[in-house]
Amino acid sequence: MWRWIALATAFVLLVVAAWLWNRPHPSGLPVPQPTQMPVPPMVMPAPDAVTPVPPAAAPAASAPDDAAREAKRFARVDKDHDKSVTQAEFLALRRKAFAKLDVDKDGVLSFEEAAVKTIAKFAGADADHDGKLTAGEFEATSSKRRTGDEG
């Protein structure tokens, strides 16, 4: 008899715990779903509010190749060629990458939109198209390590 009472009590406690877990957030605001990532609005500080980084604080390149690579990267980001990178120029590459991923152009990335490369990698590795990867098919998904000798 006591086992049935303990079982009923445990069941009631589980139901109450599930209800407490799934109730709305106390602030009354909707809780964002983990599959959506809202796009933050672009906030541009006033030009006089931007603190320049002193040249001594910039990391030094270890080799001439690194210096040339950084110079090319800087030139690629500095769209107006004024020898400085604004926040808008710095964020432009991220905005382009986001726009490529946001297929339905709603300003929100769903999990499927963010994982499009991974989904394509799975589909490419699934040779028999059965929705499962065998050990041999899974091996095709491994990333190839780059060595320092490659350019």
N, CA, C and O atoms as a GROMACS GRO file, in nm:
protein
  604
    1MET      N    1   0.082  -0.120   0.000
    1MET     CA    2   0.000   0.000   0.000
    1MET      C    3   0.086   0.127   0.000
    1MET      O    4   0.056   0.223  -0.070
    2TRP      N    5   0.194   0.125   0.080
    2TRP     CA    6   0.280   0.242   0.087
    2TRP      C    7   0.352   0.267  -0.046
    2TRP      O    8   0.380   0.382  -0.079
    3ARG      N    9   0.380   0.162  -0.120
    3ARG     CA   10   0.444   0.179  -0.250
    3ARG      C   11   0.354   0.258  -0.345
    3ARG      O   12   0.403   0.344  -0.419
    4TRP      N   13   0.224   0.230  -0.344
    4TRP     CA   14   0.130   0.302  -0.431
    4TRP      C   15   0.121   0.449  -0.392
    4TRP      O   16   0.111   0.536  -0.478
    5ILE      N   17   0.123   0.476  -0.263
    5ILE     CA   18   0.118   0.616  -0.217
    5ILE      C   19   0.247   0.688  -0.258
    5ILE      O   20   0.241   0.802  -0.303
    6ALA      N   21   0.361   0.623  -0.244
    6ALA     CA   22   0.488   0.683  -0.284
    6ALA      C   23   0.491   0.706  -0.435
    6ALA      O   24   0.540   0.809  -0.481
    7LEU      N   25   0.440   0.610  -0.512
    7LEU     CA   26   0.436   0.625  -0.658
    7LEU      C   27   0.346   0.739  -0.699
    7LEU      O   28   0.380   0.817  -0.788
    8ALA      N   29   0.230   0.751  -0.636
    8ALA     CA   30   0.137   0.861  -0.668
    8ALA      C   31   0.198   0.995  -0.630
    8ALA      O   32   0.183   1.092  -0.704
    9THR      N   33   0.266   1.001  -0.517
    9THR     CA   34   0.331   1.126  -0.475
    9THR      C   35   0.441   1.164  -0.573
    9THR      O   36   0.453   1.281  -0.609
   10ALA      N   37   0.522   1.069  -0.616
   10ALA     CA   38   0.628   1.096  -0.712
   10ALA      C   39   0.570   1.145  -0.844
   10ALA      O   40   0.625   1.237  -0.905
   11PHE      N   41   0.460   1.086  -0.887
   11PHE     CA   42   0.395   1.128  -1.012
   11PHE      C   43   0.345   1.272  -1.000
   11PHE      O   44   0.364   1.352  -1.092
   12VAL      N   45   0.282   1.305  -0.888
   12VAL     CA   46   0.232   1.442  -0.868
   12VAL      C   47   0.349   1.540  -0.865
   12VAL      O   48   0.339   1.648  -0.923
   13LEU      N   49   0.459   1.504  -0.800
   13LEU     CA   50   0.576   1.592  -0.797
   13LEU      C   51   0.634   1.612  -0.936
   13LEU      O   52   0.677   1.723  -0.969
   14LEU      N   53   0.638   1.510  -1.018
   14LEU     CA   54   0.687   1.523  -1.155
   14LEU      C   55   0.598   1.614  -1.238
   14LEU      O   56   0.648   1.694  -1.317
   15VAL      N   57   0.467   1.602  -1.222
   15VAL     CA   58   0.374   1.687  -1.296
   15VAL      C   59   0.392   1.832  -1.254
   15VAL      O   60   0.394   1.922  -1.338
   16VAL      N   61   0.405   1.857  -1.124
   16VAL     CA   62   0.424   1.995  -1.074
   16VAL      C   63   0.558   2.049  -1.125
   16VAL      O   64   0.565   2.165  -1.166
   17ALA      N   65   0.664   1.968  -1.123
   17ALA     CA   66   0.794   2.013  -1.172
   17ALA      C   67   0.787   2.047  -1.321
   17ALA      O   68   0.845   2.146  -1.364
   18ALA      N   69   0.718   1.965  -1.400
   18ALA     CA   70   0.704   1.992  -1.543
   18ALA      C   71   0.626   2.122  -1.565
   18ALA      O   72   0.658   2.199  -1.655
   19TRP      N   73   0.524   2.144  -1.486
   19TRP     CA   74   0.446   2.267  -1.499
   19TRP      C   75   0.532   2.388  -1.465
   19TRP      O   76   0.528   2.488  -1.536
   20LEU      N   77   0.609   2.380  -1.356
   20LEU     CA   78   0.696   2.492  -1.317
   20LEU      C   79   0.804   2.516  -1.422
   20LEU      O   80   0.840   2.631  -1.448
   21TRP      N   81   0.854   2.410  -1.481
   21TRP     CA   82   0.960   2.424  -1.582
   21TRP      C   83   0.908   2.492  -1.709
   21TRP      O   84   0.981   2.570  -1.770
   22ASN      N   85   0.785   2.464  -1.748
   22ASN     CA   86   0.732   2.513  -1.874
   22ASN      C   87   0.646   2.637  -1.863
   22ASN      O   88   0.589   2.681  -1.963
   23ARG      N   89   0.634   2.695  -1.747
   23ARG     CA   90   0.550   2.815  -1.734
   23ARG      C   91   0.621   2.935  -1.795
   23ARG      O   92   0.742   2.932  -1.813
   24PRO      N   93   0.547   3.041  -1.826
   24PRO     CA   94   0.607   3.160  -1.888
   24PRO      C   95   0.710   3.225  -1.797
   24PRO      O   96   0.708   3.208  -1.675
   25HIS      N   97   0.799   3.300  -1.859
   25HIS     CA   98   0.902   3.372  -1.786
   25HIS      C   99   0.836   3.473  -1.692
   25HIS      O  100   0.738   3.535  -1.731
   26PRO      N  101   0.887   3.492  -1.568
   26PRO     CA  102   0.822   3.582  -1.473
   26PRO      C  103   0.816   3.727  -1.518
   26PRO      O  104   0.729   3.802  -1.473
   27SER      N  105   0.906   3.770  -1.607
   27SER     CA  106   0.903   3.909  -1.651
   27SER      C  107   0.786   3.937  -1.744
   27SER      O  108   0.754   4.053  -1.771
   28GLY      N  109   0.722   3.833  -1.793
   28GLY     CA  110   0.611   3.851  -1.886
   28GLY      C  111   0.656   3.863  -2.030
   28GLY      O  112   0.574   3.858  -2.122
   29LEU      N  113   0.786   3.879  -2.051
   29LEU     CA  114   0.838   3.889  -2.187
   29LEU      C  115   0.855   3.749  -2.244
   29LEU      O  116   0.883   3.656  -2.169
   30PRO      N  117   0.838   3.733  -2.373
   30PRO     CA  118   0.857   3.599  -2.430
   30PRO      C  119   1.004   3.559  -2.421
   30PRO      O  120   1.094   3.641  -2.443
   31VAL      N  121   1.027   3.434  -2.389
   31VAL     CA  122   1.163   3.382  -2.382
   31VAL      C  123   1.207   3.347  -2.523
   31VAL      O  124   1.137   3.274  -2.593
   32PRO      N  125   1.325   3.399  -2.569
   32PRO     CA  126   1.368   3.368  -2.705
   32PRO      C  127   1.396   3.219  -2.720
   32PRO      O  128   1.450   3.154  -2.631
   33GLN      N  129   1.358   3.168  -2.836
   33GLN     CA  130   1.379   3.027  -2.865
   33GLN      C  131   1.524   3.008  -2.906
   33GLN      O  132   1.581   3.095  -2.971
   34PRO      N  133   1.587   2.894  -2.871
   34PRO     CA  134   1.728   2.875  -2.903
   34PRO      C  135   1.756   2.859  -3.051
   34PRO      O  136   1.872   2.866  -3.092
   35THR      N  137   1.654   2.836  -3.135
   35THR     CA  138   1.679   2.818  -3.277
   35THR      C  139   1.678   2.951  -3.353
   35THR      O  140   1.705   2.952  -3.474
   36GLN      N  141   1.648   3.061  -3.285
   36GLN     CA  142   1.645   3.190  -3.353
   36GLN      C  143   1.751   3.281  -3.294
   36GLN      O  144   1.767   3.288  -3.172
   37MET      N  145   1.823   3.351  -3.382
   37MET     CA  146   1.923   3.446  -3.337
   37MET      C  147   1.887   3.580  -3.398
   37MET      O  148   1.913   3.603  -3.517
   38PRO      N  149   1.826   3.672  -3.319
   38PRO     CA  150   1.788   3.801  -3.375
   38PRO      C  151   1.911   3.882  -3.414
   38PRO      O  152   2.017   3.870  -3.352
   39VAL      N  153   1.896   3.962  -3.515
   39VAL     CA  154   2.005   4.045  -3.562
   39VAL      C  155   2.007   4.173  -3.479
   39VAL      O  156   1.908   4.245  -3.475
   40PRO      N  157   2.120   4.201  -3.411
   40PRO     CA  158   2.123   4.325  -3.334
   40PRO      C  159   2.130   4.444  -3.427
   40PRO      O  160   2.193   4.437  -3.533
   41PRO      N  161   2.064   4.554  -3.390
   41PRO     CA  162   2.069   4.672  -3.476
   41PRO      C  163   2.211   4.729  -3.478
   41PRO      O  164   2.284   4.720  -3.379
   42MET      N  165   2.247   4.788  -3.590
   42MET     CA  166   2.380   4.846  -3.603
   42MET      C  167   2.382   4.981  -3.535
   42MET      O  168   2.306   5.071  -3.572
   43VAL      N  169   2.468   4.996  -3.435
   43VAL     CA  170   2.480   5.121  -3.361
   43VAL      C  171   2.615   5.180  -3.393
   43VAL      O  172   2.719   5.119  -3.367
   44MET      N  173   2.614   5.298  -3.450
   44MET     CA  174   2.738   5.364  -3.486
   44MET      C  175   2.769   5.470  -3.382
   44MET      O  176   2.688   5.560  -3.359
   45PRO      N  177   2.887   5.462  -3.316
   45PRO     CA  178   2.921   5.566  -3.221
   45PRO      C  179   2.958   5.695  -3.293
   45PRO      O  180   2.993   5.694  -3.411
   46ALA      N  181   2.948   5.805  -3.221
   46ALA     CA  182   2.988   5.933  -3.279
   46ALA      C  183   3.136   5.926  -3.312
   46ALA      O  184   3.212   5.861  -3.241
   47PRO      N  185   3.181   5.993  -3.421
   47PRO     CA  186   3.322   5.983  -3.461
   47PRO      C  187   3.418   6.025  -3.351
   47PRO      O  188   3.527   5.969  -3.342
   48ASP      N  189   3.381   6.122  -3.267
   48ASP     CA  190   3.472   6.166  -3.162
   48ASP      C  191   3.469   6.072  -3.042
   48ASP      O  192   3.555   6.083  -2.954
   49ALA      N  193   3.372   5.978  -3.036
   49ALA     CA  194   3.363   5.885  -2.924
   49ALA      C  195   3.448   5.761  -2.944
   49ALA      O  196   3.468   5.684  -2.850
   50VAL      N  197   3.500   5.741  -3.065
   50VAL     CA  198   3.581   5.624  -3.093
   50VAL      C  199   3.722   5.649  -3.042
   50VAL      O  200   3.785   5.749  -3.078
   51THR      N  201   3.770   5.558  -2.959
   51THR     CA  202   3.904   5.572  -2.904
   51THR      C  203   4.002   5.500  -2.996
   51THR      O  204   3.989   5.380  -3.017
   52PRO      N  205   4.100   5.573  -3.050
   52PRO     CA  206   4.196   5.506  -3.138
   52PRO      C  207   4.288   5.414  -3.058
   52PRO      O  208   4.319   5.442  -2.942
   53VAL      N  209   4.330   5.306  -3.120
   53VAL     CA  210   4.422   5.212  -3.057
   53VAL      C  211   4.563   5.261  -3.085
   53VAL      O  212   4.600   5.284  -3.200
   54PRO      N  213   4.642   5.278  -2.981
   54PRO     CA  214   4.779   5.325  -3.005
   54PRO      C  215   4.858   5.221  -3.082
   54PRO      O  216   4.835   5.101  -3.066
   55PRO      N  217   4.953   5.265  -3.166
   55PRO     CA  218   5.029   5.170  -3.247
   55PRO      C  219   5.104   5.067  -3.164
   55PRO      O  220   5.122   4.954  -3.210
   56ALA      N  221   5.148   5.101  -3.043
   56ALA     CA  222   5.223   5.008  -2.960
   56ALA      C  223   5.136   4.891  -2.915
   56ALA      O  224   5.188   4.783  -2.888
   57ALA      N  225   5.003   4.910  -2.907
   57ALA     CA  226   4.914   4.805  -2.860
   57ALA      C  227   4.883   4.703  -2.969
   57ALA      O  228   4.835   4.594  -2.939
   58ALA      N  229   4.909   4.737  -3.093
   58ALA     CA  230   4.881   4.645  -3.203
   58ALA      C  231   4.982   4.531  -3.199
   58ALA      O  232   5.101   4.555  -3.175
   59PRO      N  233   4.938   4.406  -3.222
   59PRO     CA  234   5.033   4.294  -3.220
   59PRO      C  235   5.130   4.302  -3.337
   59PRO      O  236   5.092   4.337  -3.448
   60ALA      N  237   5.254   4.271  -3.311
   60ALA     CA  238   5.356   4.277  -3.414
   60ALA      C  239   5.354   4.148  -3.497
   60ALA      O  240   5.332   4.039  -3.444
   61ALA      N  241   5.376   4.162  -3.628
   61ALA     CA  242   5.380   4.044  -3.714
   61ALA      C  243   5.514   3.974  -3.691
   61ALA      O  244   5.617   4.039  -3.675
   62SER      N  245   5.511   3.842  -3.691
   62SER     CA  246   5.632   3.766  -3.660
   62SER      C  247   5.720   3.745  -3.782
   62SER      O  248   5.840   3.720  -3.766
   63ALA      N  249   5.667   3.752  -3.900
   63ALA     CA  250   5.745   3.727  -4.020
   63ALA      C  251   5.697   3.820  -4.131
   63ALA      O  252   5.586   3.873  -4.124
   64PRO      N  253   5.781   3.840  -4.235
   64PRO     CA  254   5.738   3.925  -4.346
   64PRO      C  255   5.611   3.874  -4.413
   64PRO      O  256   5.529   3.953  -4.460
   65ASP      N  257   5.593   3.742  -4.419
   65ASP     CA  258   5.472   3.686  -4.479
   65ASP      C  259   5.348   3.726  -4.399
   65ASP      O  260   5.244   3.759  -4.456
   66ASP      N  261   5.361   3.723  -4.267
   66ASP     CA  262   5.250   3.764  -4.182
   66ASP      C  263   5.217   3.911  -4.202
   66ASP      O  264   5.100   3.948  -4.205
   67ALA      N  265   5.320   3.995  -4.214
   67ALA     CA  266   5.299   4.138  -4.234
   67ALA      C  267   5.229   4.164  -4.367
   67ALA      O  268   5.139   4.247  -4.375
   68ALA      N  269   5.271   4.094  -4.471
   68ALA     CA  270   5.208   4.111  -4.602
   68ALA      C  271   5.064   4.063  -4.600
   68ALA      O  272   4.976   4.125  -4.659
   69ARG      N  273   5.040   3.952  -4.530
   69ARG     CA  274   4.904   3.897  -4.520
   69ARG      C  275   4.813   3.995  -4.445
   69ARG      O  276   4.699   4.017  -4.484
   70GLU      N  277   4.865   4.053  -4.337
   70GLU     CA  278   4.785   4.150  -4.260
   70GLU      C  279   4.761   4.278  -4.340
   70GLU      O  280   4.654   4.338  -4.330
   71ALA      N  281   4.859   4.319  -4.420
   71ALA     CA  282   4.841   4.438  -4.503
   71ALA      C  283   4.732   4.414  -4.608
   71ALA      O  284   4.650   4.502  -4.634
   72LYS      N  285   4.730   4.295  -4.667
   72LYS     CA  286   4.626   4.262  -4.764
   72LYS      C  287   4.490   4.257  -4.698
   72LYS      O  288   4.390   4.304  -4.752
   73ARG      N  289   4.486   4.197  -4.577
   73ARG     CA  290   4.359   4.187  -4.505
   73ARG      C  291   4.308   4.326  -4.468
   73ARG      O  292   4.188   4.353  -4.480
   74PHE      N  293   4.397   4.414  -4.424
   74PHE     CA  294   4.358   4.552  -4.390
   74PHE      C  295   4.306   4.624  -4.513
   74PHE      O  296   4.204   4.693  -4.506
   75ALA      N  297   4.376   4.610  -4.626
   75ALA     CA  298   4.333   4.677  -4.749
   75ALA      C  299   4.197   4.624  -4.795
   75ALA      O  300   4.117   4.700  -4.850
   76ARG      N  301   4.171   4.496  -4.774
   76ARG     CA  302   4.043   4.438  -4.814
   76ARG      C  303   3.929   4.493  -4.730
   76ARG      O  304   3.818   4.511  -4.781
   77VAL      N  305   3.953   4.521  -4.602
   77VAL     CA  306   3.848   4.571  -4.514
   77VAL      C  307   3.832   4.722  -4.529
   77VAL      O  308   3.721   4.774  -4.516
   78ASP      N  309   3.941   4.795  -4.554
   78ASP     CA  310   3.938   4.941  -4.568
   78ASP      C  311   3.883   4.978  -4.705
   78ASP      O  312   3.959   5.006  -4.798
   79LYS      N  313   3.750   4.978  -4.716
   79LYS     CA  314   3.684   4.998  -4.847
   79LYS      C  315   3.706   5.136  -4.906
   79LYS      O  316   3.717   5.150  -5.028
   80ASP      N  317   3.713   5.241  -4.821
   80ASP     CA  318   3.729   5.376  -4.876
   80ASP      C  319   3.876   5.419  -4.884
   80ASP      O  320   3.905   5.534  -4.917
   81HIS      N  321   3.968   5.328  -4.853
   81HIS     CA  322   4.113   5.350  -4.866
   81HIS      C  323   4.161   5.477  -4.798
   81HIS      O  324   4.244   5.550  -4.852
   82ASP      N  325   4.108   5.502  -4.677
   82ASP     CA  326   4.152   5.620  -4.603
   82ASP      C  327   4.252   5.584  -4.493
   82ASP      O  328   4.278   5.664  -4.403
   83LYS      N  329   4.308   5.464  -4.501
   83LYS     CA  330   4.410   5.413  -4.408
   83LYS      C  331   4.356   5.396  -4.266
   83LYS      O  332   4.433   5.398  -4.170
   84SER      N  333   4.224   5.380  -4.254
   84SER     CA  334   4.164   5.349  -4.125
   84SER      C  335   4.038   5.266  -4.151
   84SER      O  336   3.975   5.277  -4.256
   85VAL      N  337   4.004   5.183  -4.055
   85VAL     CA  338   3.888   5.095  -4.066
   85VAL      C  339   3.782   5.142  -3.968
   85VAL      O  340   3.805   5.143  -3.847
   86THR      N  341   3.666   5.180  -4.020
   86THR     CA  342   3.555   5.219  -3.934
   86THR      C  343   3.481   5.095  -3.887
   86THR      O  344   3.503   4.985  -3.937
   87GLN      N  345   3.393   5.114  -3.790
   87GLN     CA  346   3.315   5.001  -3.741
   87GLN      C  347   3.227   4.944  -3.852
   87GLN      O  348   3.211   4.823  -3.862
   88ALA      N  349   3.170   5.031  -3.934
   88ALA     CA  350   3.086   4.985  -4.044
   88ALA      C  351   3.165   4.899  -4.142
   88ALA      O  352   3.116   4.796  -4.188
   89GLU      N  353   3.288   4.942  -4.174
   89GLU     CA  354   3.372   4.863  -4.263
   89GLU      C  355   3.410   4.730  -4.198
   89GLU      O  356   3.412   4.626  -4.264
   90PHE      N  357   3.438   4.734  -4.066
   90PHE     CA  358   3.477   4.613  -3.994
   90PHE      C  359   3.364   4.512  -3.990
   90PHE      O  360   3.388   4.391  -3.999
   91LEU      N  361   3.240   4.560  -3.976
   91LEU     CA  362   3.125   4.471  -3.966
   91LEU      C  363   3.068   4.431  -4.101
   91LEU      O  364   2.983   4.342  -4.108
   92ALA      N  365   3.112   4.495  -4.208
   92ALA     CA  366   3.056   4.467  -4.340
   92ALA      C  367   3.074   4.321  -4.382
   92ALA      O  368   2.983   4.262  -4.440
   93LEU      N  369   3.189   4.264  -4.352
   93LEU     CA  370   3.211   4.123  -4.388
   93LEU      C  371   3.115   4.032  -4.313
   93LEU      O  372   3.064   3.935  -4.371
   94ARG      N  373   3.090   4.060  -4.185
   94ARG     CA  374   2.996   3.979  -4.108
   94ARG      C  375   2.854   3.996  -4.161
   94ARG      O  376   2.778   3.899  -4.166
   95ARG      N  377   2.819   4.117  -4.201
   95ARG     CA  378   2.684   4.140  -4.255
   95ARG      C  379   2.665   4.063  -4.386
   95ARG      O  380   2.557   4.008  -4.411
   96LYS      N  381   2.769   4.059  -4.469
   96LYS     CA  382   2.760   3.984  -4.594
   96LYS      C  383   2.746   3.835  -4.566
   96LYS      O  384   2.666   3.766  -4.630
   97ALA      N  385   2.824   3.784  -4.469
   97ALA     CA  386   2.816   3.643  -4.434
   97ALA      C  387   2.678   3.610  -4.377
   97ALA      O  388   2.622   3.505  -4.408
   98PHE      N  389   2.625   3.699  -4.294
   98PHE     CA  390   2.492   3.678  -4.237
   98PHE      C  391   2.387   3.677  -4.348
   98PHE      O  392   2.297   3.593  -4.349
   99ALA      N  393   2.399   3.772  -4.441
   99ALA     CA  394   2.301   3.781  -4.550
   99ALA      C  395   2.304   3.654  -4.636
   99ALA      O  396   2.199   3.611  -4.686
  100LYS      N  397   2.422   3.595  -4.655
  100LYS     CA  398   2.429   3.470  -4.732
  100LYS      C  399   2.358   3.357  -4.659
  100LYS      O  400   2.292   3.274  -4.722
  101LEU      N  401   2.371   3.353  -4.526
  101LEU     CA  402   2.309   3.246  -4.449
  101LEU      C  403   2.158   3.266  -4.434
  101LEU      O  404   2.084   3.168  -4.429
  102ASP      N  405   2.112   3.391  -4.427
  102ASP     CA  406   1.971   3.420  -4.405
  102ASP      C  407   1.896   3.404  -4.537
  102ASP      O  408   1.869   3.501  -4.607
  103VAL      N  409   1.864   3.281  -4.570
  103VAL     CA  410   1.805   3.247  -4.699
  103VAL      C  411   1.670   3.313  -4.720
  103VAL      O  412   1.643   3.364  -4.828
  104ASP      N  413   1.584   3.312  -4.617
  104ASP     CA  414   1.450   3.369  -4.634
  104ASP      C  415   1.445   3.519  -4.607
  104ASP      O  416   1.337   3.578  -4.610
  105LYS      N  417   1.558   3.582  -4.580
  105LYS     CA  418   1.573   3.728  -4.564
  105LYS      C  419   1.477   3.786  -4.460
  105LYS      O  420   1.423   3.894  -4.479
  106ASP      N  421   1.456   3.712  -4.348
  106ASP     CA  422   1.370   3.764  -4.243
  106ASP      C  423   1.448   3.827  -4.128
  106ASP      O  424   1.388   3.872  -4.030
  107GLY      N  425   1.580   3.833  -4.140
  107GLY     CA  426   1.663   3.894  -4.037
  107GLY      C  427   1.689   3.804  -3.918
  107GLY      O  428   1.749   3.847  -3.820
  108VAL      N  429   1.645   3.678  -3.925
  108VAL     CA  430   1.664   3.583  -3.817
  108VAL      C  431   1.721   3.455  -3.878
  108VAL      O  432   1.673   3.407  -3.981
  109LEU      N  433   1.825   3.400  -3.813
  109LEU     CA  434   1.882   3.275  -3.861
  109LEU      C  435   1.817   3.158  -3.789
  109LEU      O  436   1.823   3.149  -3.667
  110SER      N  437   1.756   3.071  -3.864
  110SER     CA  438   1.705   2.948  -3.806
  110SER      C  439   1.823   2.851  -3.796
  110SER      O  440   1.929   2.875  -3.854
  111PHE      N  441   1.804   2.743  -3.724
  111PHE     CA  442   1.911   2.644  -3.712
  111PHE      C  443   1.948   2.589  -3.850
  111PHE      O  444   2.066   2.572  -3.880
  112GLU      N  445   1.848   2.562  -3.932
  112GLU     CA  446   1.875   2.505  -4.064
  112GLU      C  447   1.954   2.602  -4.150
  112GLU      O  448   2.043   2.560  -4.224
  113GLU      N  449   1.924   2.733  -4.141
  113GLU     CA  450   1.999   2.831  -4.218
  113GLU      C  451   2.143   2.839  -4.171
  113GLU      O  452   2.235   2.848  -4.252
  114ALA      N  453   2.165   2.836  -4.039
  114ALA     CA  454   2.300   2.846  -3.985
  114ALA      C  455   2.381   2.720  -4.012
  114ALA      O  456   2.503   2.727  -4.023
  115ALA      N  457   2.316   2.606  -4.023
  115ALA     CA  458   2.386   2.479  -4.039
  115ALA      C  459   2.385   2.430  -4.184
  115ALA      O  460   2.404   2.310  -4.207
  116VAL      N  461   2.364   2.518  -4.280
  116VAL     CA  462   2.350   2.476  -4.420
  116VAL      C  463   2.475   2.403  -4.469
  116VAL      O  464   2.463   2.306  -4.544
  117LYS      N  465   2.596   2.448  -4.429
  117LYS     CA  466   2.718   2.381  -4.475
  117LYS      C  467   2.728   2.242  -4.414
  117LYS      O  468   2.770   2.147  -4.480
  118THR      N  469   2.690   2.230  -4.287
  118THR     CA  470   2.696   2.100  -4.222
  118THR      C  471   2.596   2.003  -4.283
  118THR      O  472   2.625   1.885  -4.302
  119ILE      N  473   2.477   2.053  -4.313
  119ILE     CA  474   2.375   1.970  -4.375
  119ILE      C  475   2.422   1.924  -4.514
  119ILE      O  476   2.403   1.808  -4.551
  120ALA      N  477   2.484   2.014  -4.589
  120ALA     CA  478   2.537   1.978  -4.722
  120ALA      C  479   2.651   1.878  -4.710
  120ALA      O  480   2.664   1.789  -4.793
  121LYS      N  481   2.735   1.894  -4.605
  121LYS     CA  482   2.845   1.800  -4.585
  121LYS      C  483   2.791   1.660  -4.556
  121LYS      O  484   2.844   1.561  -4.606
  122PHE      N  485   2.685   1.653  -4.474
  122PHE     CA  486   2.623   1.524  -4.443
  122PHE      C  487   2.566   1.462  -4.570
  122PHE      O  488   2.587   1.344  -4.598
  123ALA      N  489   2.494   1.542  -4.648
  123ALA     CA  490   2.432   1.490  -4.770
  123ALA      C  491   2.538   1.444  -4.869
  123ALA      O  492   2.517   1.344  -4.938
  124GLY      N  493   2.650   1.514  -4.877
  124GLY     CA  494   2.756   1.474  -4.968
  124GLY      C  495   2.826   1.346  -4.924
  124GLY      O  496   2.870   1.268  -5.007
  125ALA      N  497   2.834   1.325  -4.792
  125ALA     CA  498   2.900   1.205  -4.741
  125ALA      C  499   2.809   1.082  -4.745
  125ALA      O  500   2.858   0.969  -4.748
  126ASP      N  501   2.678   1.103  -4.746
  126ASP     CA  502   2.581   0.992  -4.744
  126ASP      C  503   2.570   0.935  -4.886
  126ASP      O  504   2.480   0.970  -4.962
  127ALA      N  505   2.664   0.846  -4.920
  127ALA     CA  506   2.673   0.795  -5.057
  127ALA      C  507   2.550   0.715  -5.099
  127ALA      O  508   2.508   0.725  -5.214
  128ASP      N  509   2.492   0.637  -5.009
  128ASP     CA  510   2.377   0.556  -5.045
  128ASP      C  511   2.244   0.626  -5.017
  128ASP      O  512   2.138   0.566  -5.036
  129HIS      N  513   2.248   0.750  -4.974
  129HIS     CA  514   2.129   0.835  -4.954
  129HIS      C  515   2.023   0.768  -4.867
  129HIS      O  516   1.904   0.776  -4.896
  130ASP      N  517   2.069   0.702  -4.758
  130ASP     CA  518   1.973   0.640  -4.668
  130ASP      C  519   1.949   0.721  -4.542
  130ASP      O  520   1.875   0.677  -4.454
  131GLY      N  521   2.010   0.840  -4.531
  131GLY     CA  522   1.992   0.925  -4.415
  131GLY      C  523   2.079   0.885  -4.297
  131GLY      O  524   2.062   0.938  -4.187
  132LYS      N  525   2.171   0.793  -4.319
  132LYS     CA  526   2.261   0.746  -4.215
  132LYS      C  527   2.402   0.740  -4.273
  132LYS      O  528   2.419   0.719  -4.393
  133LEU      N  529   2.502   0.761  -4.186
  133LEU     CA  530   2.641   0.750  -4.230
  133LEU      C  531   2.703   0.625  -4.173
  133LEU      O  532   2.700   0.602  -4.052
  134THR      N  533   2.759   0.545  -4.259
  134THR     CA  534   2.838   0.431  -4.213
  134THR      C  535   2.974   0.484  -4.168
  134THR      O  536   3.003   0.602  -4.185
  135ALA      N  537   3.057   0.398  -4.111
  135ALA     CA  538   3.189   0.442  -4.065
  135ALA      C  539   3.271   0.496  -4.182
  135ALA      O  540   3.342   0.596  -4.167
  136GLY      N  541   3.262   0.432  -4.297
  136GLY     CA  542   3.336   0.479  -4.415
  136GLY      C  543   3.284   0.612  -4.466
  136GLY      O  544   3.363   0.699  -4.503
  137GLU      N  545   3.152   0.629  -4.466
  137GLU     CA  546   3.094   0.756  -4.509
  137GLU      C  547   3.127   0.866  -4.409
  137GLU      O  548   3.155   0.980  -4.449
  138PHE      N  549   3.124   0.833  -4.280
  138PHE     CA  550   3.154   0.932  -4.176
  138PHE      C  551   3.297   0.982  -4.188
  138PHE      O  552   3.324   1.099  -4.161
  139GLU      N  553   3.388   0.895  -4.229
  139GLU     CA  554   3.528   0.934  -4.245
  139GLU      C  555   3.544   1.046  -4.347
  139GLU      O  556   3.636   1.128  -4.337
  140ALA      N  557   3.455   1.051  -4.446
  140ALA     CA  558   3.462   1.156  -4.548
  140ALA      C  559   3.427   1.294  -4.493
  140ALA      O  560   3.455   1.394  -4.558
  141THR      N  561   3.366   1.301  -4.374
  141THR     CA  562   3.328   1.430  -4.317
  141THR      C  563   3.439   1.493  -4.235
  141THR      O  564   3.425   1.608  -4.192
  142SER      N  565   3.550   1.422  -4.210
  142SER     CA  566   3.656   1.476  -4.125
  142SER      C  567   3.722   1.595  -4.193
  142SER      O  568   3.738   1.599  -4.315
  143SER      N  569   3.758   1.692  -4.111
  143SER     CA  570   3.826   1.811  -4.163
  143SER      C  571   3.972   1.778  -4.186
  143SER      O  572   4.035   1.707  -4.107
  144LYS      N  573   4.025   1.828  -4.294
  144LYS     CA  574   4.165   1.807  -4.324
  144LYS      C  575   4.245   1.913  -4.250
  144LYS      O  576   4.216   2.032  -4.261
  145ARG      N  577   4.346   1.871  -4.176
  145ARG     CA  578   4.429   1.966  -4.101
  145ARG      C  579   4.526   2.035  -4.196
  145ARG      O  580   4.585   1.973  -4.285
  146ARG      N  581   4.540   2.164  -4.173
  146ARG     CA  582   4.636   2.242  -4.252
  146ARG      C  583   4.767   2.248  -4.177
  146ARG      O  584   4.769   2.268  -4.056
  147THR      N  585   4.876   2.232  -4.248
  147THR     CA  586   5.007   2.243  -4.186
  147THR      C  587   5.063   2.382  -4.214
  147THR      O  588   5.013   2.453  -4.301
  148GLY      N  589   5.167   2.419  -4.142
  148GLY     CA  590   5.227   2.551  -4.160
  148GLY      C  591   5.299   2.566  -4.292
  148GLY      O  592   5.327   2.678  -4.334
  149ASP      N  593   5.330   2.454  -4.360
  149ASP     CA  594   5.405   2.460  -4.486
  149ASP      C  595   5.317   2.503  -4.602
  149ASP      O  596   5.367   2.550  -4.704
  150GLU      N  597   5.183   2.487  -4.587
  150GLU     CA  598   5.094   2.520  -4.699
  150GLU      C  599   5.075   2.671  -4.705
  150GLU      O  600   5.089   2.738  -4.603
  151GLY      N  601   5.045   2.724  -4.820
  151GLY     CA  602   5.029   2.868  -4.835
  151GLY      C  603   4.892   2.900  -4.863
  151GLY      O  604   4.858   3.018  -4.879
   0.00000   0.00000   0.00000
